[in-house]
Amino acid sequence: MPPNTEEQHQEVATIDSTTPGSEVVPQPEKKATKLLGNDEKTYGDPEQDTEKKAKYPKSVFFIVGNEFCERFSYYGMKAILILYLTNQLRFSDDTSTVIYHVWSMLCYFTPVLGAIIADAWLGRFKTIFYISIIYVLGNTVLSMSAITPMVTDLTLQKVLSFTGLFLIALGTGGIKPCVSAFGGDQFVLPQQERQLSQFFFVFYFSINAGSLLSTFVTPILRDDVSCFGEDCYSLAFGVPAILMLVAVVILLIGYLTRLYKIVPPQGTILKEVSGCIGEALKKKIKSEEKKKHWLDHAKEKYGEDLVADVKVLLKILLLYIPLPFFWALFDQQGSRWTLQATCMDGTIGSWTIKPDQMQVINPLLILILIPVFDRGVYPLLARCNLFKRQLPRMFTGGVLAGVAFVLSGCLELKLEDTYPIEINAGQTHVTYINSLPCDVNITTLGSEHDIFLKPFGSHADYISVSSKNQDFSLEIKYDFENCGNGISYADSYNVTLMEEIAHVVLVTADGNVSTVVNVDPPNDVEKSEEGLSKLRLLYNIDMDAVPLESTVTISGSVKDYTFDFGNLSISGTDFQEVEPDSYEVHIGDQQLGEIEVKIGGVYNFLVQQDLTDPDSNEVYTVTLYQVTPPNSVHMLWLIPQYFILTASEIMFSITGLEFSFTQAPASMKSVLQAAWLLTVSFGNLIVVIIAEAKFFERQVS
């Protein structure tokens, strides 16, 4: 049976005499909502189809514009946050994930404070305005913290960054429960109930339009603009700060033009609610009188209206219990899914997708699928009597979120083949490179077999160690008479290997005598967090034969990089992050050869003078060695899981947003909106607990 909208939306007129530009605002009487009577809202009911037409409130355009700019600011900053934590503030992946989700948890916990302030003291408009100023301040502090010439100390940079993030959490959380409810206040119910439903779609559309633009633009500002010789996080954070300031200006214009319907604060009734529940429990325990509902014991003291509202509130909160598990999955788009994207190939022709840009798929699909669901999917399913109610939609959305993460797990299994080697406790990893001009046989104490290497060949092996630093003896054999110009070798060579370190042992020659060099620094097997390649130079160069202060330069189509020689003639440089590209290798004006590095790969390249003729100083060889495989799985394989999660979001989050507003008792709309957002906070808490407890060694788990 369709709901009796006339009975359930009787209104009384009140006047906000304290706020300039306010109008007569209808206020619903304290009556049980639809949910209480087991008559949840049904889409397409006859009463809703024949509702009286009312003029669409112009004020909502300012509210939607404000939301667009605020969401641009929030999601633009959030898109690059995980990379800022790992690359700029130097936290590990796990620690960055924990910080990211603790901050997200705070962003969705502070709505409780915003709701109480709005309901008890300031009202929704003033709460949004004042807290938005804190929001702008937080964005400004975060942007300034990323200016490395101004903030040279890493500890100070972390303090400023966390201060900015805390203020942003207060700002975005403080206004979250108020903006959508403030928009809902602009409508007259029940005459505009359908328009209210459409407003929530438009409101969500503006959220994702802002998110779409910001998650595309801010990664470009971060990566393609260079500030102080590194990624430009200060600009990437600064643009969202400007957009937040624009959001405040838009909100203020709507106020100055006297378009808003401003509902005065109704007073928070949390004290009355807790008192009502306590009174009912106390009387239920002490009294032998049977009541239809245990809360009815409090009617005598708190009245029938409040008891009816509390019944509704508890029913809704009961339905909220499984929601954190949805948000625990959904919010990992910005953390684990972004880190997953750093291990994938984003090359499309001459353009490369940045890992943090993949988050743009969600708002893009939202913008496409919202009208598809609103005008196509839901009406079609309604003809089959499916998903006409809110709760089935939300349940299905939760199931789809689980399916999206099953796909993510399958993708992770494929990605594991391209991940860096793992070196466990009690192990070391050695890559042998033979740069001699002859075949070499290597015998190592601790290795299970001899190693045979062709000229410029390589071999990687794990070796067990019993201490942090352990000396090993290597025996090298080859036909020295046919090795270059008669390169001699010793009976054995000693190298010191360290536990859980990836070593490079270079078998080469210094003049006419063979030598074994344990290259310092050792290999860096980890992939670039920014989806680039990592490269370093190994060299065997007669330093007297090259010009003073010479460097090895690699020239690509995008950028050139230089590698400086150290004080030793046989050694290696530090790793640099370079653009995936084909490069020409030069010493001065002399081109030595070409190398190609692919996205996500880690490489050594060896530059060595000709060992077959010690007197030849002009002949060089260039050889590339792979340390960690490049990203071979394309980033577009993330689209299926994003598509399913987006469909899940539409069915779950949009419906839940409307559900929270329409089912809330009049005096607790902001509080119940905050309770909805609080489930997001608990969802992030679940992620933090799992990440910190390290229940799973593998991400696929």
Buried (B, 14 or more C-beta within 10 A) or exposed (E): EEBEBEEBBEBEEBEBEEBEBBBEBBBBEBBBBBBBBEBBBBBEBEBBEEBEEEEBBEBBBBBBBBBBBBBBBBBBBBBBBBBBBBBBBEBEBEBBBBBBBBBBBBBBBBBBBBBBBBBBEBBBBBBBBBBBEBBBBBBBBBBBBBBBEEBEEEEEBBEBBBBBBBBBBBBBBBBBBBBBBBBBBBBBBBBBBBBBBEBBBBBBBBBBBBBBBBBBBBBBBBBEEEBEEEBBBBBBBBBBBBBBBBBBEBBBEBBEEEBBBBBBBBEBBBEBBEBBBEBBBEBBEEEEEEBEEBBBBBBEEBBBBBBBBBBBBBBBBEBBEEBBBBBBBBBBBBBBBBBBBBBBBBBEEEEBBBBBBBBBBBBBBBBEBBEEBBEEBBEEBBEEEEBBBBBBBBBBBBEBBBBBBEBBBEBBEEBEEBBBBEBEEEBBBBBBBBBBBBBBEBBBEBBEEEBEBEBBBBBBBBBEBEEEEBEBEBBBEBEBEEBBEEBEBEEEBEBEBBBBBBBBBBBBBBEBEBBBBBBEEBBBBBBBBBBBBBBBBBBBBEEEEBEEEBBBBBBBEEEEBEBEBEEEBBBBBEBBBBBBBEBBBBBEEEBBBEBEBBBBBBBBBBBBBBBBEBEEBEEBBBBBBBBBBBBBBBBBBBEBBBBBBBBBBBBBBBBBBBBBBBBBBBBBBBBBBBBBBBBBBBBBBBBBEBBBEEEEEEBBE
